[in-house]
Every structure is written in structure tokens, then in C-alpha cells.
Amino acid sequence: MDTKSVWTKEVYGHEKCMDTRDVWTLVEYRHKKCMDTRSVWTQEVYGHEKCMDTRGVWTREVYGYKRCMDTRSVRTQEVYGHERCIATKSVWTQEVYGHEKCMDTRDVWTLVEYRHKKCMDTRSVWTQEVYGHEKCMDTRGVWTREVYGYKRFMDTRSVWIREVYGHEKCLDTRGVWTREVFGHKKCTDMRDVWTRKVFGHKRCMDMRSVWTREMYGH
């Protein structure tokens, strides 16, 4: 490892290349990913091109999939019916055999495989669902949308709230947020107490002290 330049190694036909200054590349099963925070790096791998330009926008059609990246704001795209929403100021993501990678060259790198994804941006929050689950990121304020009957709510200034398979997390450090989801009522008030009845379980939340929650009879 040479932190000043590049480290490469062959392991079972997979190449790893690490440059602590700006570039991270990983090759798995002949698909090569590369990120260069300074300018642009493109490569053809099985007819799929990856391109990132931190200065502006690059779009192209590859096998009917459109990639678009704008480092000045937000990038969204459709890939196999899944939507990605990402702010290039913090995170870089890509798909590999249905598994999503999320990389933030400044601080966080998470890899989720088999449809589970978790990604954290220390400045705020970046979340994403893969395979029929919606991605939502808005570093400026709030973005909501209904997808498959699940409502997502994200506010990077304070709290991330999301519905996943009938489980809700609700937190609003500023005041009150209420909503009906599958006949269950959620209510939170950081100034007081939050209670609710769901499946015979009572939730109680007091932002000043303790947060408790019932799930699956526990």
C-alpha cells in the first residue's frame, strides 16, 4: 500500500485499485468501476459505460439505460425500474449484479448485498432501497413520494423517516409529524410525548429522554 499513489492486486481475477487521494476502482466479475473526483473516467465493460464528471453533466444511453450526473445538484436515473437519487457532492453509487454500492470518497463507504442497503453521509443522511423500494435524497430539505404503498419522508436537516415493509420510524426534532399508514396513526411531538397503538403494542416517545418501540411483539 502506498497512500501517495496507487495499490493494485490480483485476487481470483478481481482487481483492486486504491488511491487514497481521489480514485477507487473495484473489478468484480469483469465489471470495472472507477471514480476519479478530479475529472472524468470512462470505460467500456460488456458494452456498459461508466462516466463521472465532477464538473458538470454527462448523459448517455447504454442498453436503454440512461445515466445522468450533475455534480452541481442531483442525479436521478432509472435502471431496471429502480430510481436512484443522489447528490454528487457526497456519494457515488453503482449497480453490480443487482447489488448496490455506495461510496462517499470523503468519509463513508457501505456495501449492501442481497437487496439490503444502508448508506450514511456524515453531513446528513443518504438512504436508498433497491428492488421495488424507493430512493430519496434531498440535501436541501424534504422530499416525499408514494411508491408501492410506502411513503418516504426525508429531511436532511433533522430526521429521516421511512416505511419499509409496514414498519415505520418517525422522528421530528422540530415539532410534530402525524400520518396514517395502513390504518396506523403516527404522531410525534418532541415537546411532549408520542404514543400510539399498533397491533396492540403501545409506543411512547419523548425526545427529551427515551425512545421506545414495539415491533413483532417485542
C-alpha positions as CSV (number, residue, x, y, z in Angstrom):
1,M,0.0,0.0,0.0
2,D,1.3,3.4,-1.0
3,T,-1.0,6.0,0.2
4,K,0.7,8.5,-2.1
5,S,-0.2,6.8,-5.3
6,V,-1.9,3.5,-6.2
7,W,-2.1,0.0,-4.9
8,T,-3.2,-2.9,-7.1
9,K,-3.5,-6.6,-6.6
10,E,-5.0,-9.5,-8.4
11,V,-7.2,-11.8,-6.4
12,Y,-9.1,-14.5,-8.1
13,G,-9.3,-12.4,-11.3
14,H,-10.7,-9.4,-9.4
15,E,-8.6,-6.3,-9.4
16,K,-8.5,-3.9,-6.6
17,C,-7.1,-0.4,-7.0
18,M,-6.9,2.1,-4.3
19,D,-5.7,5.7,-4.5
20,T,-6.3,7.5,-1.2
21,R,-6.1,10.8,-3.0
22,D,-9.0,10.5,-5.3
23,V,-9.6,7.3,-7.2
24,W,-11.1,4.0,-6.1
25,T,-11.7,1.2,-8.5
26,L,-13.0,-2.3,-8.0
27,V,-13.4,-5.0,-10.5
28,E,-15.7,-7.9,-9.9
29,Y,-16.7,-10.5,-12.4
30,R,-15.3,-8.4,-15.3
31,H,-17.2,-5.3,-14.4
32,K,-14.9,-2.4,-13.7
33,K,-15.9,0.6,-11.6
34,C,-13.8,3.7,-11.3
35,M,-14.2,7.0,-9.7
36,D,-12.0,10.0,-10.3
37,T,-13.0,13.0,-8.3
38,R,-10.9,15.3,-10.4
39,S,-12.4,14.9,-13.9
40,V,-13.7,12.0,-16.0
41,W,-13.0,8.3,-16.3
42,T,-14.9,6.2,-18.8
43,Q,-14.6,2.6,-19.7
44,E,-16.4,0.0,-21.7
45,V,-17.2,-3.2,-19.9
46,Y,-19.6,-5.6,-21.6
47,G,-21.0,-2.7,-23.6
48,H,-21.8,-0.7,-20.4
49,E,-20.0,2.6,-20.0
50,K,-19.4,4.3,-16.7
51,C,-18.7,8.0,-16.7
52,M,-18.4,10.5,-14.0
53,D,-17.6,14.2,-14.5
54,T,-17.5,16.2,-11.3
55,R,-17.6,19.4,-13.3
56,G,-21.0,19.2,-14.9
57,V,-23.3,16.7,-16.7
58,W,-22.8,13.6,-18.7
59,T,-25.6,11.6,-20.2
60,R,-25.7,8.6,-22.5
61,E,-27.9,5.7,-23.5
62,V,-26.4,2.3,-22.9
63,Y,-28.7,-0.7,-23.4
64,G,-31.7,1.5,-23.0
65,Y,-30.5,2.8,-19.6
66,K,-29.8,6.5,-19.3
67,R,-27.1,7.8,-16.9
68,C,-27.1,11.4,-15.9
69,M,-24.8,13.0,-13.5
70,D,-24.8,16.7,-12.4
71,T,-22.3,17.5,-9.6
72,R,-24.0,20.8,-9.1
73,S,-27.3,19.4,-7.9
74,V,-28.9,16.0,-8.1
75,R,-28.7,13.0,-10.3
76,T,-31.6,10.7,-10.9
77,Q,-31.9,7.7,-13.2
78,E,-34.0,4.7,-13.9
79,V,-32.3,1.3,-14.1
80,Y,-34.4,-1.8,-14.2
81,G,-37.3,0.2,-12.9
82,H,-35.4,1.3,-9.8
83,E,-34.8,5.0,-9.3
84,R,-31.7,6.5,-7.9
85,C,-31.4,9.9,-6.5
86,I,-28.0,11.1,-5.5
87,A,-26.2,14.3,-4.7
88,T,-22.8,14.1,-6.2
89,K,-21.4,16.4,-3.5
90,S,-21.2,13.4,-1.2
91,V,-22.0,10.0,-2.6
92,W,-21.3,7.8,-5.6
93,T,-23.3,4.7,-6.3
94,Q,-23.5,2.0,-8.9
95,E,-25.1,-1.3,-9.6
96,V,-23.3,-4.6,-9.8
97,Y,-25.3,-7.8,-10.3
98,G,-28.3,-6.3,-8.5
99,H,-26.2,-5.3,-5.5
100,E,-25.7,-1.6,-4.9
101,K,-22.5,0.1,-3.8
102,C,-22.5,3.4,-2.2
103,M,-19.3,5.3,-1.9
104,D,-18.5,8.7,-0.4
105,T,-14.9,9.4,-1.1
106,R,-14.7,11.7,1.9
107,D,-15.8,9.6,4.7
108,V,-18.2,6.7,4.3
109,W,-18.3,3.6,2.1
110,T,-21.0,1.0,2.6
111,L,-21.8,-2.1,0.6
112,V,-25.2,-3.7,0.7
113,E,-25.8,-7.0,-1.0
114,Y,-28.9,-9.0,-1.5
115,R,-31.4,-6.2,-1.6
116,H,-30.4,-4.5,1.6
117,K,-28.8,-1.1,1.5
118,K,-27.7,1.2,4.2
119,C,-25.6,4.3,3.5
120,M,-24.7,7.2,5.7
121,D,-23.3,10.6,4.8
122,T,-21.9,12.1,8.0
123,R,-23.1,15.5,6.9
124,S,-26.7,14.4,6.7
125,V,-28.3,11.1,5.5
126,W,-28.5,9.1,2.3
127,T,-30.8,6.3,2.1
128,Q,-31.9,4.0,-0.7
129,E,-34.0,0.9,-1.3
130,V,-33.2,-1.5,-4.1
131,Y,-35.7,-3.8,-5.9
132,G,-39.1,-2.1,-5.8
133,H,-38.1,0.3,-3.0
134,E,-37.7,4.0,-3.5
135,K,-34.6,6.1,-3.2
136,C,-35.0,9.5,-1.8
137,M,-32.4,12.1,-1.1
138,D,-32.8,15.8,-0.8
139,T,-29.9,17.6,1.0
140,R,-31.8,20.8,0.9
141,G,-35.0,19.9,2.7
142,V,-37.8,17.5,2.3
143,W,-38.7,15.1,-0.4
144,T,-41.7,12.7,-0.2
145,R,-43.2,10.2,-2.6
146,E,-45.5,7.2,-2.6
147,V,-44.1,4.0,-4.0
148,Y,-45.6,0.6,-3.6
149,G,-47.9,2.0,-0.9
150,Y,-44.9,3.1,1.2
151,K,-44.3,6.7,1.9
152,R,-40.9,8.1,2.4
153,F,-40.1,11.2,4.3
154,M,-36.6,12.6,4.4
155,D,-35.4,15.9,5.9
156,T,-31.6,16.0,6.0
157,R,-31.7,18.9,8.4
158,S,-33.1,16.8,11.1
159,V,-34.6,13.4,10.6
160,W,-35.1,10.5,8.3
161,I,-38.4,8.7,8.3
162,R,-39.4,5.8,6.2
163,E,-41.8,3.0,5.8
164,V,-40.3,-0.4,4.9
165,Y,-42.5,-3.5,5.0
166,G,-45.0,-2.0,7.3
167,H,-42.5,-0.7,9.9
168,E,-42.4,3.0,10.5
169,K,-39.9,5.2,12.0
170,C,-41.0,8.7,12.8
171,L,-38.9,11.4,14.4
172,D,-39.2,15.2,14.0
173,T,-36.9,17.2,16.2
174,R,-38.6,20.4,15.3
175,G,-42.2,19.7,16.2
176,V,-45.0,17.3,15.2
177,W,-45.4,14.9,12.4
178,T,-48.5,12.8,12.0
179,R,-49.6,10.4,9.4
180,E,-51.9,7.4,8.6
181,V,-50.2,4.3,7.3
182,F,-52.0,1.1,6.8
183,G,-54.6,2.2,9.4
184,H,-52.0,3.0,11.9
185,K,-51.6,6.5,13.2
186,K,-48.3,8.0,13.9
187,C,-47.8,11.1,16.0
188,T,-44.7,12.7,17.4
189,D,-44.2,15.8,19.3
190,M,-40.6,16.5,20.6
191,R,-42.0,18.9,23.2
192,D,-44.1,16.2,24.9
193,V,-44.8,12.5,24.4
194,W,-45.5,10.3,21.4
195,T,-47.8,7.3,21.9
196,R,-49.6,5.0,19.6
197,K,-51.4,1.8,19.3
198,V,-50.3,-0.6,16.5
199,F,-51.0,-4.3,16.6
200,G,-51.9,-4.0,20.3
201,H,-48.4,-2.5,21.1
202,K,-48.1,0.9,22.5
203,R,-45.3,3.2,21.5
204,C,-44.1,6.0,23.6
205,M,-41.5,8.6,22.5
206,D,-40.2,11.5,24.4
207,M,-37.5,13.4,22.5
208,R,-36.0,14.7,25.7
209,S,-35.2,11.4,27.3
210,V,-36.1,8.0,25.9
211,W,-37.3,6.4,22.7
212,T,-39.0,3.0,22.8
213,R,-40.8,1.0,20.2
214,E,-42.7,-2.3,19.8
215,M,-42.1,-4.5,16.8
216,Y,-43.2,-8.0,16.3
217,G,-44.5,-8.4,19.8
218,H,-41.1,-7.4,21.3
